[in-house]
Amino acid sequence: MRPRLPELLVLALLATAGALVFVDSDPSDPPEPPAAEQAAAPEVAPAPDPDDPHTWQTSDQVPGEIAPDLVPGQRVVLGRTKRYSYQPSPGVSVTAWDARTQRGPVHYFVTRVNWTTPGLTIDYAHGKRVRRTQTVTEMISGTPDVVAGINGDFFDISDTGAPLGVGHEHGGRLWHAIDDGWNNALSVNTNGKWHVGELPMVAWVARHPEIVVTNYNSPRVKIGGTGIYDWRFGRAAGYGWTDRQRRQVRLVQIVDGKVVRNVDRLPDDVGIKGTFLIARGDKAEDKLQALRVGTSLRVRHRLDGPIAMALTGNSLLLKKRQLLVSDDGEMHPRTAVGVDRDTKQLIFLVVDGRQDFSRGYTMWETAKMLKRLGAEDALNLDGGGSTTLAAVRRGRLRVLNSPSDGAQRAVPNGLEVTYSP
């Protein structure tokens, strides 16, 4: 039977505009808005500065393929297929999607975690030391009742291996932090309220307000600042802590509350006994130099507020459902997390990239997808070869996505989900 004229017109219009077609759609994963409702994509971001992590797309700093320019009407999804969906535990669902777009195919995963589920915990994942890197499956496999996990913060991939920002696990333990500059975090306070936004560290040396503490177990000390380092960091990083700067640096070692050493050189590859104070810059060095051996000294560090758990990333993607990123240029594998307070869910978005079957997402596309999935606030985590989603499936912890390096990359931290009935 030949189609009637109205049907021919409809078919012609769909072919011209690009039909919004979904195969095996899921009500919890709503369709893209019509083209008329989509905002035009902003500009392409400038090339990253290797010395400025804020400009990095990923820790590995591999240049991404530049996405073709599109007008709003071309941003609709041409087709999407749900490959599988399952629940590894109560309160957790994992869905794998294949999508066709004007820019090429995309393979992505949506993991929803309902934080109100009894017995469910979302926590900061890490190794035995801050600077120790390992795969996500190695990192979380030793955790009892683990259900799923993703990679976390950007990190000093070429030197110390330490993450750039904040890591705080349930139980009140702060592993690493920075006063400001890399503090966009996903956190939950002791009352169970989730937050995405700036989370500074507050640190000081008791009775010495002239000493400005800027870092705790960070990969490097800020110029003009002082860093606190203890056993949690791992072995001493020497002049890796100061970007190879050897002049105007100073180390004060504190053991049992007393200064036992004050020198102008930094130890490398040795265990940290007690606490190290490391100053970088002439004024910071002068303030530490005044501390005599035998002086009683106490250091303190905490996050600003009653924080139960926290993990930083680089860019805020969404705040109150408003897009906060403008880069629609480089396509990369992506890991991001969103907060949907209406459904009481965290949304882990993992997008494969740098592969023929999946081009990756731009930052703008990542934010747009999380908004469509229902997130009100969202944070971008490390991507590129670090992007990893692991979850229990068919009774075993498995890597579900396809890491772009061909195998899991060793990373310093992440987020893990556990369920104990």
C-alpha positions in Angstrom: 0.0 0.0 0.0 1.4 3.4 -0.9 1.6 6.0 1.8 -0.8 8.8 1.7 0.3 12.4 1.0 0.3 13.5 4.7 2.5 10.6 5.6 4.9 11.4 2.8 5.1 15.0 4.2 5.8 13.7 7.7 8.5 11.4 6.4 10.2 14.1 4.4 10.2 16.5 7.4 11.7 13.8 9.7 14.4 13.0 7.1 15.3 16.7 6.8 15.3 17.6 10.5 16.7 14.4 11.9 14.1 12.3 13.7 14.2 11.9 17.5 14.0 8.1 17.6 14.4 5.9 20.7 14.6 2.2 20.8 13.8 0.5 24.1 13.4 3.8 25.8 13.2 4.1 29.6 10.8 6.4 31.5 13.6 7.1 34.0 15.8 8.3 31.1 13.6 11.0 29.4 14.1 12.0 25.8 16.0 15.0 24.6 14.0 18.3 24.4 12.8 19.4 21.0 15.4 21.2 18.9 13.6 24.5 19.4 14.1 24.2 23.2 17.8 23.5 23.0 20.2 26.3 23.6 22.9 26.9 21.0 26.2 25.4 21.9 28.8 27.9 23.1 32.4 28.4 22.0 35.3 26.0 21.9 37.6 26.4 24.9 41.2 27.4 24.3 44.1 24.9 24.3 44.9 23.7 27.8 47.9 25.1 29.7 50.0 22.2 31.0 50.9 24.3 34.1 47.2 25.2 34.9 45.1 22.1 35.8 41.9 24.3 35.6 42.3 24.2 31.8 42.8 20.5 31.6 40.2 18.3 30.0 41.7 15.2 31.5 44.7 14.3 33.7 46.5 12.8 30.8 46.1 16.0 28.8 45.8 14.1 25.6 44.3 16.5 23.0 40.7 15.5 22.1 39.1 15.3 18.7 37.3 18.5 18.0 33.6 18.1 17.6 32.0 19.3 14.4 30.0 22.5 14.7 26.2 22.0 15.0 23.2 24.2 14.9 20.5 23.5 17.6 18.3 21.5 15.2 21.1 19.0 14.6 21.5 18.2 18.3 18.7 15.8 18.6 19.5 12.1 19.1 19.0 10.2 15.9 18.5 6.9 17.7 19.2 5.3 21.1 19.3 1.6 22.1 19.3 0.3 25.6 21.8 -2.6 25.6 21.0 -3.7 29.1 19.7 -2.5 32.5 19.9 -4.3 35.8 20.0 -3.7 39.6 23.3 -4.9 41.3 21.6 -4.2 44.7 18.5 -2.5 46.1 18.6 1.2 45.4 21.2 0.9 42.6 20.5 0.6 38.8 22.9 0.5 35.9 21.8 1.1 32.3 24.0 0.9 29.2 23.1 2.9 26.2 24.2 3.2 22.6 23.3 6.5 20.9 23.5 7.8 17.3 24.2 11.5 16.9 25.2 13.9 14.1 28.7 13.9 15.6 29.0 10.1 15.7 28.1 7.2 17.9 28.2 7.4 21.7 28.4 4.6 24.2 27.4 5.6 27.8 26.3 4.3 31.1 23.9 5.8 33.7 24.1 4.5 37.2 21.5 5.7 39.7 22.0 5.4 43.4 19.2 6.2 45.8 20.9 7.4 48.9 17.8 6.8 51.1 18.0 3.1 50.6 18.6 1.4 54.0 22.0 -0.3 54.1 23.3 1.7 51.1 26.5 3.9 51.5 28.3 6.1 49.1 31.9 6.8 50.1 35.3 8.1 49.1 37.4 5.3 47.6 41.2 5.3 48.0 44.2 3.2 48.4 46.4 2.8 51.5 48.2 6.0 50.7 47.2 9.3 49.0 49.8 9.0 46.3 49.2 5.3 45.6 47.5 4.7 42.3 45.6 1.5 41.3 42.7 0.5 39.1 39.2 1.1 40.2 38.5 -2.6 40.6 41.7 -3.0 42.8 40.7 0.0 44.8 37.1 -1.1 45.7 37.4 -4.9 45.6 38.6 -5.1 49.1 35.7 -3.1 50.4 33.0 -5.4 52.0 29.7 -5.5 50.3 30.9 -3.3 47.4 28.3 -2.8 44.6 29.8 -0.3 42.2 32.5 2.4 41.8 33.8 5.1 39.5 37.1 6.9 39.1 37.4 10.3 40.9 39.5 13.4 41.0 42.1 14.8 38.5 45.6 13.9 39.7 49.3 14.5 39.2 49.7 11.7 36.7 53.3 12.4 35.6 54.9 12.9 39.0 53.6 12.1 42.5 50.3 10.4 41.5 48.5 12.4 44.2 45.0 13.9 43.6 44.7 17.6 43.2 41.9 18.4 45.6 39.9 17.1 48.5 39.3 13.6 49.7 37.3 12.9 52.9 35.9 9.5 53.8 33.0 8.5 56.1 34.3 8.1 59.7 35.7 11.6 59.9 39.0 11.0 58.1 40.4 13.7 55.8 43.0 12.3 53.5 44.1 15.3 51.4 42.9 18.9 50.8 43.7 22.3 49.6 42.7 25.7 51.0 41.3 27.0 47.7 41.7 26.8 43.9 40.6 23.2 43.5 37.6 22.9 45.7 34.6 22.1 43.5 33.3 19.0 45.3 30.6 16.5 45.7 29.9 16.2 49.5 27.4 15.0 52.0 27.2 16.5 55.5 26.6 14.7 58.8 22.9 15.4 58.4 22.8 13.5 55.1 22.4 16.6 52.9 24.2 16.4 49.5 26.0 19.4 48.0 27.9 20.2 44.9 30.0 23.4 45.1 33.1 24.9 46.7 34.5 23.1 49.8 37.6 24.8 51.2 40.0 23.5 53.8 40.7 25.3 57.0 44.2 24.5 58.4 46.6 26.2 60.8 49.6 25.9 63.1 48.6 26.4 66.7 49.8 29.7 68.1 51.5 30.6 64.8 49.0 32.6 62.7 51.8 34.0 60.6 52.2 30.5 59.0 49.7 30.3 56.1 48.8 26.6 55.5 47.6 26.0 51.9 47.9 22.3 51.4 47.4 19.0 53.1 48.9 15.9 51.4 48.7 17.6 48.0 50.9 16.8 45.1 52.6 20.2 45.4 52.8 23.2 47.7 51.5 26.5 46.5 54.0 29.2 45.9 54.1 31.4 49.1 52.3 28.7 51.1 53.0 25.9 53.5 51.9 22.2 53.1 51.2 19.6 55.8 52.3 16.1 55.1 51.9 12.9 57.1 52.0 9.1 56.7 48.8 9.1 54.7 50.5 10.8 51.8 53.0 7.9 51.3 56.7 8.2 50.7 58.2 11.7 50.6 58.1 13.4 47.1 61.2 15.6 47.5 61.3 18.5 45.1 58.2 17.1 43.4 56.4 18.9 46.1 57.8 22.3 44.8 57.8 21.7 41.0 61.6 21.1 41.2 62.2 24.5 43.0 65.2 24.0 45.2 65.7 27.5 46.5 63.5 29.2 49.1 62.1 26.0 50.4 62.2 24.6 53.9 61.2 21.5 55.8 60.2 21.4 59.5 59.6 17.9 60.9 57.4 17.5 64.0 57.4 14.3 66.0 55.3 13.8 69.2 54.4 17.5 69.1 57.9 18.9 69.0 60.1 20.2 66.2 62.9 17.7 65.6 64.4 19.0 62.4 64.5 22.3 60.5 66.4 22.2 57.1 66.5 23.8 53.7 66.4 20.6 51.7 63.5 18.2 51.0 63.8 14.4 51.5 62.8 12.1 48.7 61.5 8.5 48.7 61.6 8.0 52.5 58.8 7.3 54.9 57.2 10.3 56.6 57.7 10.0 60.4 55.5 12.4 62.3 54.5 15.5 60.3 56.3 17.5 57.7 55.7 21.2 57.2 57.0 22.3 53.8 57.3 26.0 52.9 57.7 27.3 49.4 58.7 30.9 48.7 60.9 33.4 50.6 58.3 34.7 53.0 56.9 31.2 53.8 60.4 29.9 54.2 61.3 32.7 56.7 58.4 31.9 58.9 59.3 28.2 59.2 63.0 29.0 59.6 62.2 30.8 62.9 60.9 27.5 64.4 63.7 26.1 66.6 64.3 22.4 67.3 62.6 21.5 70.5 59.7 23.9 70.0 56.3 22.5 70.8 54.1 22.6 67.7 50.7 21.4 66.8 49.0 21.5 63.3 45.3 21.2 62.6 43.4 20.7 59.4 39.7 20.2 58.5 37.1 20.9 55.9 34.8 24.0 56.3 31.6 22.5 57.8 30.3 19.2 59.2 31.4 17.1 56.3 30.8 13.3 56.3 32.3 12.5 52.8 33.7 14.6 50.0 35.5 14.3 46.6 36.6 17.1 44.3 36.6 17.4 40.5 37.4 20.3 38.2 34.4 22.0 36.8 30.9 22.5 38.1 28.6 21.4 35.2 25.2 22.3 36.7 24.0 24.4 39.5 20.2 24.6 40.1 19.8 23.1 36.6 21.7 25.9 35.0 24.6 24.9 32.7 27.9 26.4 34.0 30.3 25.2 31.2 30.7 26.5 27.7 33.2 24.2 26.0 31.6 22.3 23.2 34.9 21.5 21.4 37.0 18.6 22.6 35.4 15.2 22.8 36.8 12.8 25.5 35.7 9.9 27.6 33.9 11.4 30.6 33.1 10.6 34.2 30.7 12.9 36.0 28.2 12.8 38.9 24.9 14.6 39.4 22.5 15.1 42.3 18.8 14.7 41.8 17.1 15.8 45.0 13.6 15.1 43.7 14.3 11.3 43.4 17.0 11.3 46.2 19.5 9.9 43.7 23.1 10.4 42.7 23.6 9.9 39.0 27.0 8.6 37.8 27.5 9.3 34.1 30.3 7.4 32.3 30.9 8.0 28.6 33.3 6.0 26.5 35.4 7.9 24.0 38.5 7.9 21.8 37.2 4.8 20.1 35.4 4.1 16.8 32.2 2.9 18.5 32.1 5.9 20.9 33.4 9.4 20.2 33.1 10.7 23.8 31.3 13.9 24.9 32.3 17.5 25.1 32.0 19.3 28.5 28.8 21.0 27.3 27.3 17.7 26.2 28.1 16.1 29.5 26.3 18.9 31.4 23.4 18.8 29.0 23.0 15.0 29.5 23.1 15.2 33.3 20.4 17.9 33.2 18.3 15.7 30.9 18.7 12.8 33.3 17.3 14.9 36.1 20.3 16.3 37.9 20.0 19.7 39.5 23.7 20.1 40.4 26.6 18.2 38.7 30.4 17.9 38.9 32.9 16.8 36.2 35.4 14.2 37.4 38.6 13.0 35.7 38.1 11.6 32.2 40.2 10.4 29.3 41.9 7.1 30.1 40.9 7.4 33.7 37.2 7.0 32.9 36.0 3.7 34.5 32.8 2.2 35.8 32.9 -1.0 37.7 29.9 -2.8 39.2 28.9 -6.3 40.4 27.2 -8.2 37.6 26.4 -11.8 37.6 28.0 -12.2 41.0 31.3 -10.7 40.1 32.9 -7.2 40.1 33.5 -6.2 36.5 34.5 -3.2 34.4 31.4 -2.3 32.4 32.7 0.4 30.2 35.6 0.3 27.7 38.6 2.3 29.1 40.2 4.2 26.2 43.7 3.0 27.1 42.6 -0.6 26.4 42.8 -1.5 30.0 42.0 0.2 33.3 44.2 3.1 34.3 45.7 3.3 37.8 44.1 6.3 39.6 44.4 7.5 43.2 40.7 7.8 44.2 37.1 7.5 43.3 33.5 6.9 44.6 32.3 3.5 45.8 28.8 2.2 46.6 28.2 -0.5 49.1 25.1 -2.3 50.3 24.8 -4.2 53.5 21.2 -5.5 54.1 
